[in-house]
């Protein structure tokens, strides 16, 4: 009989006061080398949190002998690690599931799994069960550590397994990881979200905000330093809330950054920040240390106070601009980027103009911009929206024109200057050129020898373009 445990959004939205349980991962008992002579592929959709989860899944699989492949025909296991933030992302996954059905016909022993945020939604699981019965395994964001047990069950029983936990969430430490990059690493400092922005499904799919104990974070980063990593990016849905859930200790994100900056790691970045929790103490810590990069992603979503209120963002346009001013005053060389949603239900043209005004005043050097996408189960999905698709596209077009001016302006300020670049490899668009990112997260292309890959070097910027910089290595 199939193992079926479906999600429940009513349970997922609950928040109670309790101390988060932290456990240490142990290998699945009595399961060994189930991946021997087998190959796997993971398709990852969505944000950095999903990319970090994929690195854990890879670690768990390769610990059982599975080998990675990029050839679908070779696969014994295909995992789609999904994103639920927008309808378009979900449609891509369902399209892929339909395409994979033919591979299942050719190889009946092929295991197809769906993981990540989409399985945390009730209607998604129902749709998979009804229309995609060739999917063997479905699990969510709270039980990645049990994937080996699940695969073992499907292999032995040849039955479908759906195991999705709807809970506030705990923390499992010491999970194995196979990292995608040799020089840059994601480091989760917390999980979940308690903000409940009215448009966002993440608090339901990722659970409550829960912070890792600092000793585990420091231990992980120390190992990365020993392995030669040059840059770490601290991850959380709202990193500025780090530590606010601690019961017996007063220790926040600024304190953590201060401790990490004293380690022998050349570069520290973080994402994502919520404006309401960005303190002056945090600004001072960022300004204090050279190895905390002068790059801050600070999602604003809208410049209209009425829209911000409907979004439940918990700050006003004036408060956001005041924060931006304080950041520029203390960190004058900082590069600010943001997220913006247009055509949110009820957004008037005057509201949209307020957003354009905020973008202009904030001097953003980049932005992720989106047309509002309703997510079933969120409050905003029931809001009346009279904005036509054509008007929404026009607003996005106008916004992107202004944002692109900011991209170019932000790059131009580095023209004819020397910048420090972490060399990542050969350019994706020109195999004869190397590329890497500056401390301000600017992409630079330049000629150089392969031996420079993985090093932080000085590059003189000869030309600034909208999306990248052209430079030459300083000898």
N, C-alpha and C positions, 0 to 999 in steps of 0.2 A: 504494500500500500504506500502511495506517495506521502511524503512528509510535507504538510502544508501549514505554514504559519504566516498569515497575511498581516499587513500593516493596518494600523488604526490611527487616523489623524487626530481624533479626539484625545487619545492617550498621548500622542506625540506632542500636543500643544501644552500639556500640563507642566507646571513649574512648581516644585515644592522645595522647602528648605531641607537639605540633607547633605551630609559630607560625602563627597565623591570618593568612590572606592578605586584605589590604584592597585593593580595586580601586575605581576611579572609573567611574561609569556613563557609557557612550557610547550615543548614539542608535543604534537598529537600522540597520545599513547597508543602503542601497538600498531602504528602506521609508519612504515619505513620504505623509502624508495619507490613510492607508487608512480613516480614520474620517470623511472628508468626507461631509457629508449623511447621516450615520448617528447613531443615538442608542443610548445604553447605560443600563443599570441595574445597580447592585450591591446585593445583599442581604447584610448583614453579621451574622454570628452570633458570640457569644462575647465575649472579653475585650478590654481596651484595646489589646493587641498586634494583634489582628485589625482593630480600628478604625484603628490606625496603618497597617497594611498596606493597608487599603482606600483611605486617603488617597494612598498611593503609586500604587496601581493607577489611581485617578482621574487623578493627574498624568500617568502614562504614556499613558492613553487620550486625554485632552484635548489632549496634545501632538501627537497624530495626527489631531486634528480631530473626535473623537467629542464629542457633546453629551449631557449628562445628561437623563434623563426619569424621571418617576414613573409613567408610563402604560405598562403592559405591552404593550398593543397597538401602541405606537409603536416598541418595541425592535427593534434589529438585533442587539444583544448583551446577554445577561443573564449576570452572574457571581454565583455564590453563594459567598461567602467564609465557610468553615465552621469550626465548633468541634468538637473531639473529646473535650472534657473529661467529658461525660456522655452516656449513651445517649439520653436524651430529646432532647438537642440534635441528635443524628444522625438520629433518627426524624423530626424536623421537616424536615430537609433532604431526606430521601428522599420525604417527603410532598409537598414543594414540587416536586421533580423530576418526580414523577408528574403533578402539576397542570400543569406547563409543557409537557407533551407535546402538549396540544391547541393551544397557541400555535405549536408547531413545525409542526403539520399545516396551520394557516392560513398560516404564513409559513415555507416550507421553507428560506429563506436565513437565518433566525434562528439565531444562534450561542449555544448554551447551554454555559456553562463552570462547572466546580466547582474551587474553589481553597481554600487554607488548610490546616488541620490534618487534616481527614478524609482527603484523598487520600494522606497519609503512612502510612495503615493499609492493609495488604495486602488484608484482607477487604472493605474499602470499595471499593477499585478493582475487585476481582473482581465485586462486586455491581453496580457501575455498568455494567461491560462486559456483564454477563449480563442485567440487568433494565432498564437505562436506555440503550439504544443511541442514543437521540436526543440524548444528551449529546455535544457535539462536542469539548470540550477539558477536560482534567483536568491540573492542575499543583499543586504543593505549596508549602511555605513557603520553600524554598531557591532558587527560580528565578523569583520575581515579576518580576525585571528583564528576563526574556525573553518577557513576555506579548505584546508587539507582534509578535515573530517568530512566535509560536505562532498568533496570530489571523490573520496574513498567510498562513500555511500552510493553515489551515482554509478561509479564503476562496478561495484559489486552487485547492487540491487537492480540496476538498469531501470530506475524509476525516477520520476521528477521530484526535485526537492526545492521547496520554497520556504526560506527561513528569514523572515524580516522582523527585527525587534522594533517595537514602538516604545521607546523609553527615553528618559532624560539623559542617560549615558554615563559611562564610567571611563577609566583610562587603563590601557594595557601598555606596559613598558617593555623594553628590550625586544620588540618585534624586529625580525631580521629585515634588512633592506638591500636591494640592489639598485644603486643610484644611477640615474640616466647620465649625469654629467660628472666628469672627473675632477673638476675644479670648483664648481658651484653646487651648493647643497641646500635643499629645503629642510627646515627644522621646525616642526610643529611645537608651539609653546602652549597652545590651548586648542580646544575643540568646541564646536557648537556655537549657538547664538541666542541671546535673550532679547534682542532689540525688537523683533516683531514688526518690522516695516510692513505696511499693509499690502505691498506688492510682492513680497518675498516669501518663497517656500522654504528657505534654508533653515529657519528655526524648527521646522517640522521634520526635515530630513536629516539634520545633523545633531539635534538634541540641544540641551541646555549648555550654557557657557561653563566650561570646566578647565581649569588651569593645571598644567603639569607642574610637579614639584621642581624647584630650581635645580636641585642636585642632579636630576635626570637630564635636564636640558644641558647643564654645564658638562656632564659626563659625555653626552653625545657629541657636543662641539669639540671637546678635548680630543676625542677619537678622530674627528674629521681633520683637526689640525695635524695630528700625527700622520694621517694619510695624505697630507699635502694639499688639502683644500684651501682655496684662497678667499672664498666668499660664501657666506651663509645668508639665507633669507628666512627670517622668523615669520612663521605663518599662524594666522588665526582669522576667524571671520571678523573679529574686532580685537586686534592685539592690545588696544588701549584699555580693554577691560581685564587684561591679565591680572590675576591675583585678587581681584575683587571678591572672588568666591572662597578665598581661604578663610577658614574658621578661626584658627589659632595664631595666625601670623599676619602682620601688616607689611606687605611686600607687593609692590605694584610693577607695572611695565617699565617705568623709569628706573626703578631699582634694579630690575633684571638687566636692562640695557647697560646700566652703569657697571654691573658686575661682568657682563660679557665683553664689554669694550676693553677691559683690562687683560683679556686673554690674548694670546699671540695669533690672532686671526686678522688678516689685513683689511677685510671688508665685511661690514654688517649692514644688512638691509632688513626691511620689515614690510609686511602687508597683511591685512588691510586695516586702515585706521578709521575709526568713527569720529567725526568732528566733536561730538558732545563730550568725549572723554580725553581729548587731546589737551593735556595740562601744561602749564608754564614750566613745571618741574621737568616734564618730558622734553620740552623744547630746549631747556638749559642743558640737559644731558646730551642731546644730539649735537648741540653747538660745542660742547666741551671736548669731544673726542674726534680725532682725525679718521679713525677707522669706522665710524658710523657715517654711512654715505649721505651726502647732501641731496637726497632724493626722497620725496614723500608723496605717496599716493593717498589722496584725501577725498574720497567720494562725497559729492555734494548733492547729486541727483536732480535738484531743481534750484532756481534762484527766486522762486515765488514763495512767500510765506504761507499763503493759503494752500498751495500744493504741498509744501513741506509738512504742513499740519495734517493734511489728508494722508500723506505718506507715513506719518508717525515717526518723523526723523528727529524730533526732540531738540531742534535748534532753529533759529531764524536766519534769514539772509544776513542780517546785520551782525549776528553773533559769528557766523561763518567768516565774513569779511574781516571782522576784528581779529579772529584767530589767524587768518592768513597774514594780516599786517604784523602780528606779534612774531610769527614764524620768520617773515622776511627781515624784521628788525634784528632778530637774534642770529639768523642763519642767512646772511645776504646772498650767498652763492647757491642757495637751494634751488632745486627744480621741483615744481609742484605739478602733479597730474591729478586727474579726477575721473569720476563716472557721472554721466548725466542721462536721465530718461526724459524723452519728449513725448507729448501726447498722452500724459497720464490723465485718467478720467477727470473731466471738469476743467482741465487746463485751458484757459482762455488765451487769446493772442497777447493780451497784456501780461499774463503770467509768463508766457514764452519770452517776451521782451525783457522781463525781469531776469530770466536765466541768461540771456545774451549779455545783459549789463553785468551780471556777476562774473561771467566768463571773462569779459573785458577787464574788469577791475582786479581779478585774481591773478592775471598774467600766467595762466596755465601753459605748460610746455607740452601738453598732450592730454588726451581724454579718450575714454571708451564711451561711445555714445550709442544710444539704443532708442528704438520706438517701444513704448510700453507694450508688454506682453502679459495678458492675464494668466494667472496660475490658479487652477482650481484648488479650492480649500483656503485661499487667502482672502482677507476682507475686501481688497480692491477688486477682486473678480466679480463682485456683485454691484460695483459702482456703475452708475449710468455713464456711458461714454458716447458723446455725439460727434467726436472728432473723426472725420472721414480718413480713410487710408491715404488719400491724395494729400490732404492737409498735413497729416503726420509726416509723410515723406518730405514735404516742402520744409517743414520745421527742422527735420533732421539735416536736410541739405544746407539750410542757412546756418545751423549750428556748426556743422562740420567745416564750412568755409571759415568761420571765426576760429575754430579749434586748430585748423591747419595753419592759419596765420601764426598761432601760438607755437606750434611745432617748429616752424621755420625761424621765428624770432628767438626761441630758446636755443636752437642750434647755432644761429648767427653769432650769439654772444661768445662762442668758443672759436670763431674763425680767427686765424693768425695767432692762436695761443697753443701752448703745449699742455696736453692732458695725459692723465694716467689711464692706461687701458689694460683690462684683463683680457688677454688674447684667448679666444674660445676655439678658433679653428679657421678653416677656409670659408670664404663668403659663400652663402647659399646661391647667390646670383652670378658670381664670378670665381671660378675655381683657382684662378691665378692670384687672387687677393686673399689676405688674411682679414679677419674681422674680430671685433670685441667691443666691450662696453666700458664707458668712462665711469667715474665716480658718480656722475649725475645721470647715469643710465642712458647715455647717448651712444648709438651704434656708430662705430668708426670702421671704415675700410681702408686698407693700406697694403703696400707690397712688403713682403717679409718672408723670412725662412721658417720652415715648419718647426724648427727648434724653439721658436718663440711661443708656441702654443702652451698655455698653462701658466705663462709668466705675466707679471704686471710690468708694463713697459711705458716709456714716454713716447708720445706721438704728437707731432706738430700738425695742427689742423690747417689744411690749405684751402678747403672749400666746404661751406656748409650748405646742405640741401634740406628739403623739408623733412625727409625721413632718416637721413644719415649724414655723416661727416666723412670727407675724404682727407686722408693725411699721409704723412711719411714718418717712418721711425726716426727718432732722434738718436744719432750715433754718439 
